[in-house]
Amino acid sequence: MSNEDLNRKMEFIIEWQAKFAADMEMMREVHAADSRLVKDGLIGVVDIVGSLARAQERTEGTVNSLAADIKLLTEAQSRTDERLNNLISVVERHISGNGGSHSHP
């Protein structure tokens, strides 16, 4: 192999090595940019999950409060039903003439 051939091969290797180094640097920059995007995206997802968790806690509090209110309403409805049934009984006895003393003309 002549010196000229050897020089061409060395230049070729040096050019490829330089291109490889430039490509590696470009890949590092792309990787760094992608890493920032992933980090920013992850932070966004964590924020969203935190917001959802807080909303879920508020919803659970509201549901628990509504359940307690429904229980109170159910109890009140039972008392109202009982009082209404008592009133109906009094009215029925009164209408049927068994409600106590009546003055007959």
C-alpha beads as a LAMMPS data file, in Angstrom:
LAMMPS data file: protein, C-alpha beads

105 atoms
104 bonds

1 atom types
1 bond types

-500.0 500.0 xlo xhi
-500.0 500.0 ylo yhi
-500.0 500.0 zlo zhi

Masses

1 110.0

Atoms # bond

1 1 1 0.000 0.000 0.000
2 1 1 1.405 3.349 -0.981
3 1 1 1.703 6.396 1.239
4 1 1 -0.987 8.107 -0.824
5 1 1 -3.431 5.215 -0.217
6 1 1 -2.546 5.178 3.456
7 1 1 -3.099 8.968 3.715
8 1 1 -6.490 8.712 1.975
9 1 1 -7.580 5.953 4.327
10 1 1 -6.421 7.929 7.357
11 1 1 -8.254 11.038 6.097
12 1 1 -11.350 8.925 5.519
13 1 1 -11.134 7.522 9.074
14 1 1 -10.534 10.989 10.537
15 1 1 -13.524 12.420 8.603
16 1 1 -15.770 9.600 9.797
17 1 1 -14.531 9.983 13.330
18 1 1 -15.277 13.742 13.180
19 1 1 -18.725 13.062 11.703
20 1 1 -19.356 10.464 14.400
21 1 1 -18.327 12.933 17.118
22 1 1 -20.601 15.629 15.630
23 1 1 -23.489 13.165 15.393
24 1 1 -22.928 12.111 19.015
25 1 1 -23.010 15.744 20.144
26 1 1 -26.225 16.305 18.206
27 1 1 -27.707 13.171 19.811
28 1 1 -26.719 14.470 23.272
29 1 1 -28.510 17.744 22.552
30 1 1 -31.613 15.916 21.287
31 1 1 -31.518 13.637 24.327
32 1 1 -31.214 16.623 26.677
33 1 1 -34.159 18.360 24.981
34 1 1 -36.225 15.166 25.113
35 1 1 -35.318 14.713 28.776
36 1 1 -36.562 18.238 29.526
37 1 1 -39.815 17.513 27.673
38 1 1 -40.305 14.256 29.562
39 1 1 -39.543 15.984 32.874
40 1 1 -41.970 18.824 32.090
41 1 1 -44.609 16.311 30.988
42 1 1 -44.133 14.269 34.132
43 1 1 -44.459 17.372 36.292
44 1 1 -47.675 18.201 34.429
45 1 1 -49.045 14.702 34.998
46 1 1 -48.154 14.857 38.694
47 1 1 -49.972 18.202 38.962
48 1 1 -53.030 16.764 37.218
49 1 1 -53.053 13.689 39.454
50 1 1 -52.769 15.930 42.509
51 1 1 -55.691 18.047 41.292
52 1 1 -57.740 14.920 40.676
53 1 1 -56.932 13.585 44.137
54 1 1 -58.026 16.861 45.747
55 1 1 -61.213 16.885 43.663
56 1 1 -61.903 13.282 44.660
57 1 1 -61.490 14.181 48.338
58 1 1 -63.957 17.065 47.930
59 1 1 -66.380 14.766 46.113
60 1 1 -66.139 12.143 48.846
61 1 1 -66.804 14.832 51.457
62 1 1 -69.842 16.025 49.530
63 1 1 -71.161 12.482 49.095
64 1 1 -70.692 11.761 52.805
65 1 1 -72.489 14.988 53.693
66 1 1 -75.338 14.147 51.319
67 1 1 -75.596 10.642 52.773
68 1 1 -75.906 12.117 56.267
69 1 1 -78.543 14.574 55.036
70 1 1 -80.496 11.753 53.369
71 1 1 -80.421 9.796 56.631
72 1 1 -81.810 12.805 58.512
73 1 1 -84.482 13.315 55.849
74 1 1 -85.442 9.640 56.006
75 1 1 -85.818 9.839 59.779
76 1 1 -87.865 13.037 59.475
77 1 1 -90.044 11.437 56.806
78 1 1 -90.700 8.472 59.116
79 1 1 -91.774 10.831 61.904
80 1 1 -93.976 12.766 59.473
81 1 1 -95.558 9.535 58.217
82 1 1 -96.285 8.460 61.797
83 1 1 -97.854 11.824 62.664
84 1 1 -99.882 11.815 59.452
85 1 1 -101.135 8.294 60.167
86 1 1 -102.173 9.420 63.672
87 1 1 -104.008 12.403 62.182
88 1 1 -105.744 10.173 59.628
89 1 1 -106.855 7.846 62.427
90 1 1 -108.296 10.761 64.405
91 1 1 -110.113 12.111 61.351
92 1 1 -111.464 8.646 60.442
93 1 1 -112.728 8.103 64.017
94 1 1 -114.304 11.528 63.979
95 1 1 -116.028 10.893 60.647
96 1 1 -117.239 7.444 61.692
97 1 1 -118.665 8.856 64.921
98 1 1 -116.264 7.072 67.222
99 1 1 -114.226 10.118 67.945
100 1 1 -115.748 10.978 71.262
101 1 1 -118.758 12.985 72.330
102 1 1 -120.917 14.522 69.678
103 1 1 -123.852 16.740 70.169
104 1 1 -126.750 15.434 68.101
105 1 1 -129.528 17.834 67.233

Bonds

1 1 1 2
2 1 2 3
3 1 3 4
4 1 4 5
5 1 5 6
6 1 6 7
7 1 7 8
8 1 8 9
9 1 9 10
10 1 10 11
11 1 11 12
12 1 12 13
13 1 13 14
14 1 14 15
15 1 15 16
16 1 16 17
17 1 17 18
18 1 18 19
19 1 19 20
20 1 20 21
21 1 21 22
22 1 22 23
23 1 23 24
24 1 24 25
25 1 25 26
26 1 26 27
27 1 27 28
28 1 28 29
29 1 29 30
30 1 30 31
31 1 31 32
32 1 32 33
33 1 33 34
34 1 34 35
35 1 35 36
36 1 36 37
37 1 37 38
38 1 38 39
39 1 39 40
40 1 40 41
41 1 41 42
42 1 42 43
43 1 43 44
44 1 44 45
45 1 45 46
46 1 46 47
47 1 47 48
48 1 48 49
49 1 49 50
50 1 50 51
51 1 51 52
52 1 52 53
53 1 53 54
54 1 54 55
55 1 55 56
56 1 56 57
57 1 57 58
58 1 58 59
59 1 59 60
60 1 60 61
61 1 61 62
62 1 62 63
63 1 63 64
64 1 64 65
65 1 65 66
66 1 66 67
67 1 67 68
68 1 68 69
69 1 69 70
70 1 70 71
71 1 71 72
72 1 72 73
73 1 73 74
74 1 74 75
75 1 75 76
76 1 76 77
77 1 77 78
78 1 78 79
79 1 79 80
80 1 80 81
81 1 81 82
82 1 82 83
83 1 83 84
84 1 84 85
85 1 85 86
86 1 86 87
87 1 87 88
88 1 88 89
89 1 89 90
90 1 90 91
91 1 91 92
92 1 92 93
93 1 93 94
94 1 94 95
95 1 95 96
96 1 96 97
97 1 97 98
98 1 98 99
99 1 99 100
100 1 100 101
101 1 101 102
102 1 102 103
103 1 103 104
104 1 104 105
